[in-house]
Amino acid sequence: MDVLNAILPILLYIFGVILLIVLIILGIRMIQVLDKVDKVIDNVDEVVTDVSKKVNSFNGFFDILDRTGYSISMIGDKVIGLFSGIVSKIFNKNKKEEEDL
């Protein structure tokens, strides 16, 4: 029993030191990985900034297309409204003439 009381604390100290060394090595590796990830993120950020500038340069073109489409839609709505009004007047005249008889 005395042997176990002497050996167990020594084993715990040895395993603690080994665990501490392993954790230090893992911490250093994590720092290196995070540095590499930071560089990649910076490169991606630069690419995204360039792409967003290029996409934003098309905003004026898309605004013109949007306005043109809206104008064509309004003209089409007015023409259809005019034709439907004429057709409804024609059919309403026939109904009124039938009611008068």
N, C-alpha and C positions, 0 to 999 in steps of 0.2 A: 504494500500500500504506500509505503514511503517512496518507493521508486516511482509510482504513478504521480504522486504529488510533486516530485522533482521534474519528471519528464514532460508532463502535460503543459505547464506554463512555458517551457522552452519551445515545445511544438507550436503552441499558440503564437508565440512571438515570431517564430520563423514563418509561419503561414501569414501572419499579419504583415511582415516585411515583404514577402513575395506578393501579396495582394496589393500593397502600396506601390510597389515597383510596376506591377502590371497596370494599375490605374494611371500612374504617371505616363507610361508609354502610350496608353490609349488616349489620354488627354492630349499629348503632343500630336498624335496622328489625327485626332479630331480637329485640332487647330489647323493643321496642314490641309485637311480636306475642306474646311470652311474657307481658307484663303483661296483655294482653287475655285470653289463655288462662287465666291465673291467676284473673282475675275470673270467667270462665265456670265454671271448676272449683269455685270457692267457691260460686257460685249452685247448681250441680248438687249439691254436697255438702249444702247446706242443704235442698234438695228431697228428697234421699235420706234425710236424717235425719228429716224430717217424715213421709215415707212409711213409714219403718221403725217410727216410733212408732205410727202408725195401724195397721200390720200387727200389731205386738206387742200391741195392745189386743185383738185377736181370739184370742189364745192361750188364754185361759180358755174361750172358747166352743168352740174346737177340741178342747181337752182333754175337755170334757164330751161332745162328740160321739164322741170316740174311746172313752171309757169306756162310753158307752151302746152303741156298736157291739160292743165286746168283750163286754159283758154279754149282749146278744142272741145273739151267736155262741155263747157258753158254754151258754145255755139251749137253743138249737137243737141243739147237740152232745149235750147230756144227753138231750133228747127222742128224738133219732135213735138214740142208744145204747140207750135203754130199749126202743124199738120193735124194733130189730134183735136185742136180747137175747130179747124175747118170741118173735119169728119164729123165731130159731134154736132156742129150746127146743121150739117146736111141731114143727119139722122133725126135731129130734133124737129126740123121743119117738116119732114115726112110724118112724124108722129102728131104734130100740131094740126096738119092738114087732115089727117085721119080723124082726129078728135072733133074738128069743126064739122065734118060731114056727119 
